[in-house]
Amino acid sequence: MADENEKQDKPVIRDKRRIDPDTGAVRPTSGAAEKSAAPDVGDTGEFVQSEAPDIDTSLSDADLHVLSGQSGVEEIAAERLADLQRVTAEYANYRKRTEATRQVERERVIGETITVLLPALDDVDRAEKYGDLASEPIATIAQKLRSGVEKLGLKSFAAEGDAFDPMIHEAISQRPTPDVEGETVGEVVEAGYFVGSTLLRAAKVVVAVPA
């Protein structure tokens, strides 16, 4: 009886190391977690069996492969570099999309604000065309108005002789012209405007066509 009690009271020690110290290879793991028995003392003073908690290793499978010689350090470094490059590219694309969306929204807001000033700009253009800006005070006011909207990104376009483009030009009439080979702008009735890359208003023009 004494020998049996001594055998029962002795703690059971299990080798749970992931790497075999003799061969250096990674040991296979079973589906269920291994339990280690440790001696404990009960209320009666007798030794009882208690389950010791498992201690998880902080090493990843890739790290274990490197330690066991199954995978090279260069291979792991290449994989980490590829992951870093992928994340960096995704972030760069995200920033580009965000900046593009922000720019479009900015141009939209500025365009809505400037639209109310377009009739005044049209009056200034007509006055300049017919020589009514000879007065210095009026010319100064017109120049300040144009400078102000240009600082906000407004750009006018359309001039006589430009090739007619139905995407940005609105034809209000056609004029047969002997000395033109294709459709061109013969007269600008109202200038067109861009805010950045956004078309704010198409130019109203008279189109010169071959006679």
C-alpha positions as CSV (number, residue, x, y, z in Angstrom):
1,M,0.0,0.0,0.0
2,A,2.8,2.5,0.8
3,D,4.4,2.0,-2.6
4,E,1.1,2.6,-4.4
5,N,0.4,5.8,-2.4
6,E,3.9,7.1,-3.2
7,K,3.4,6.4,-6.9
8,Q,0.0,8.2,-6.8
9,D,1.4,11.2,-4.9
10,K,4.2,11.8,-7.3
11,P,3.6,14.7,-9.8
12,V,3.3,13.8,-13.4
13,I,5.6,15.8,-15.7
14,R,4.8,16.1,-19.4
15,D,7.1,17.6,-22.0
16,K,4.9,20.2,-23.8
17,R,7.7,21.9,-25.8
18,R,6.7,22.6,-29.4
19,I,10.2,21.9,-30.7
20,D,11.9,18.6,-30.0
21,P,15.2,19.4,-28.2
22,D,16.9,16.4,-29.7
23,T,15.9,16.7,-33.4
24,G,15.0,20.4,-33.6
25,A,11.8,19.6,-35.5
26,V,8.3,21.0,-34.7
27,R,6.2,18.4,-32.9
28,P,2.7,17.8,-34.3
29,T,-0.1,18.9,-32.1
30,S,-3.4,17.1,-31.5
31,G,-6.8,18.6,-31.8
32,A,-7.5,18.6,-28.0
33,A,-5.3,20.6,-25.7
34,E,-3.0,18.5,-23.5
35,K,-3.5,18.7,-19.8
36,S,-0.7,18.5,-17.2
37,A,-1.4,17.0,-13.8
38,A,0.0,18.8,-10.7
39,P,-0.2,17.8,-7.1
40,D,-2.4,19.7,-4.8
41,V,-3.3,19.5,-1.1
42,G,-7.0,19.0,-0.2
43,D,-8.8,19.9,3.0
44,T,-8.0,16.5,4.5
45,G,-4.3,17.0,4.0
46,E,-4.1,14.4,1.3
47,F,-2.6,15.0,-2.2
48,V,-5.2,15.4,-4.9
49,Q,-4.8,15.7,-8.7
50,S,-5.4,19.1,-10.2
51,E,-5.2,20.2,-13.8
52,A,-2.4,22.7,-14.5
53,P,-3.3,25.4,-17.1
54,D,-1.8,25.3,-20.6
55,I,0.8,28.0,-21.4
56,D,0.5,29.2,-25.0
57,T,3.7,30.1,-26.9
58,S,4.1,33.6,-28.3
59,L,5.8,32.2,-31.4
60,S,3.8,32.0,-34.6
61,D,3.9,29.0,-36.9
62,A,6.1,30.9,-39.3
63,D,8.6,31.7,-36.5
64,L,8.6,28.0,-35.5
65,H,9.3,27.0,-39.1
66,V,12.3,29.3,-39.1
67,L,13.6,27.9,-35.9
68,S,13.1,24.3,-37.1
69,G,14.8,25.1,-40.4
70,Q,11.7,24.4,-42.5
71,S,11.5,28.0,-43.8
72,G,14.2,30.5,-44.6
73,V,14.5,34.0,-43.1
74,E,14.6,35.5,-46.6
75,E,11.3,33.8,-47.5
76,I,9.6,35.3,-44.4
77,A,11.1,38.7,-45.0
78,A,9.8,38.6,-48.6
79,E,6.3,37.7,-47.5
80,R,6.3,40.6,-44.9
81,L,7.6,43.0,-47.5
82,A,4.8,42.0,-50.0
83,D,2.2,42.5,-47.3
84,L,3.6,46.0,-46.5
85,Q,3.7,47.0,-50.2
86,R,0.1,45.8,-50.6
87,V,-1.1,47.8,-47.6
88,T,0.8,50.9,-48.7
89,A,-0.7,50.7,-52.2
90,E,-4.2,50.3,-50.9
91,Y,-3.7,53.4,-48.6
92,A,-2.3,55.4,-51.5
93,N,-5.3,54.6,-53.7
94,Y,-7.7,55.5,-50.8
95,R,-6.0,58.9,-50.4
96,K,-6.3,59.5,-54.2
97,R,-10.0,58.7,-54.2
98,T,-10.6,60.9,-51.1
99,E,-8.7,63.9,-52.6
100,A,-10.5,63.5,-55.9
101,T,-13.9,63.4,-54.2
102,R,-13.0,66.4,-52.0
103,Q,-11.9,68.4,-55.1
104,V,-15.1,67.7,-57.0
105,E,-17.2,68.7,-54.0
106,R,-15.2,71.9,-53.6
107,E,-15.6,72.8,-57.3
108,R,-19.4,72.1,-57.0
109,V,-19.8,74.5,-54.1
110,I,-17.7,77.3,-55.7
111,G,-19.7,76.8,-58.9
112,E,-23.0,77.2,-57.2
113,T,-21.8,80.4,-55.6
114,I,-20.3,82.0,-58.7
115,T,-23.4,81.1,-60.9
116,V,-25.3,84.1,-59.4
117,L,-22.5,86.4,-60.7
118,L,-22.5,85.2,-64.3
119,P,-25.1,87.7,-65.4
120,A,-22.9,90.5,-64.1
121,L,-19.9,89.1,-65.9
122,D,-22.0,88.9,-69.1
123,D,-22.9,92.6,-68.8
124,V,-19.2,93.4,-68.3
125,D,-18.3,91.5,-71.4
126,R,-20.9,93.3,-73.5
127,A,-19.9,96.6,-72.1
128,E,-16.3,95.9,-73.0
129,K,-17.3,94.7,-76.5
130,Y,-19.2,97.9,-77.3
131,G,-16.6,100.3,-75.7
132,D,-18.6,101.2,-72.6
133,L,-15.8,100.5,-70.2
134,A,-13.9,103.7,-71.2
135,S,-14.9,105.3,-67.9
136,E,-12.1,104.5,-65.3
137,P,-14.4,103.9,-62.3
138,I,-16.5,101.4,-64.3
139,A,-13.4,99.7,-65.7
140,T,-11.9,99.4,-62.2
141,I,-15.1,97.8,-60.9
142,A,-15.2,95.3,-63.8
143,Q,-11.5,94.4,-63.2
144,K,-12.1,93.8,-59.5
145,L,-15.1,91.5,-60.3
146,R,-13.1,89.5,-62.8
147,S,-10.1,89.2,-60.5
148,G,-12.3,88.1,-57.6
149,V,-13.9,85.2,-59.5
150,E,-10.6,84.2,-61.1
151,K,-9.1,83.7,-57.6
152,L,-11.9,81.2,-56.9
153,G,-10.9,79.2,-59.9
154,L,-13.3,80.5,-62.6
155,K,-11.9,80.5,-66.1
156,S,-13.7,81.7,-69.2
157,F,-13.3,80.1,-72.7
158,A,-14.5,80.5,-76.3
159,A,-13.0,82.7,-78.9
160,E,-13.6,83.3,-82.6
161,G,-11.7,80.8,-84.7
162,D,-11.9,78.0,-82.1
163,A,-13.0,74.6,-83.3
164,F,-16.6,74.0,-82.5
165,D,-17.0,71.4,-79.8
166,P,-20.6,70.4,-78.9
167,M,-19.5,69.2,-75.5
168,I,-18.6,72.8,-74.4
169,H,-20.2,75.0,-77.0
170,E,-23.9,75.7,-77.5
171,A,-24.7,76.6,-81.1
172,I,-27.5,79.2,-81.4
173,S,-27.2,79.6,-85.1
174,Q,-25.0,78.7,-88.1
175,R,-23.3,81.1,-90.5
176,P,-22.1,79.8,-93.9
177,T,-18.5,81.1,-94.4
178,P,-16.5,80.6,-97.5
179,D,-13.0,80.6,-96.0
180,V,-13.6,77.9,-93.3
181,E,-13.0,74.2,-93.8
182,G,-14.8,72.9,-90.8
183,E,-17.2,74.0,-88.1
184,T,-15.6,76.8,-86.1
185,V,-16.7,79.5,-83.7
186,G,-17.7,82.5,-85.8
187,E,-19.0,84.7,-82.9
188,V,-19.1,84.4,-79.1
189,V,-22.5,85.5,-77.8
190,E,-21.8,84.5,-74.2
191,A,-18.5,83.1,-72.8
192,G,-18.4,79.7,-71.3
193,Y,-16.9,79.0,-67.9
194,F,-15.0,76.3,-66.1
195,V,-14.4,76.0,-62.3
196,G,-11.3,73.8,-62.2
197,S,-12.2,70.8,-64.4
198,T,-15.9,71.3,-63.9
199,L,-17.9,72.8,-66.7
200,L,-20.0,75.6,-65.2
201,R,-21.6,76.9,-68.3
202,A,-21.3,76.1,-72.0
203,A,-20.4,79.0,-74.3
204,K,-23.2,80.3,-76.6
205,V,-21.7,80.7,-80.1
206,V,-22.6,81.3,-83.7
207,V,-21.0,78.5,-85.7
208,A,-19.2,79.2,-89.0
209,V,-19.7,76.4,-91.4
210,P,-18.2,75.9,-94.9
211,A,-20.3,77.7,-97.6
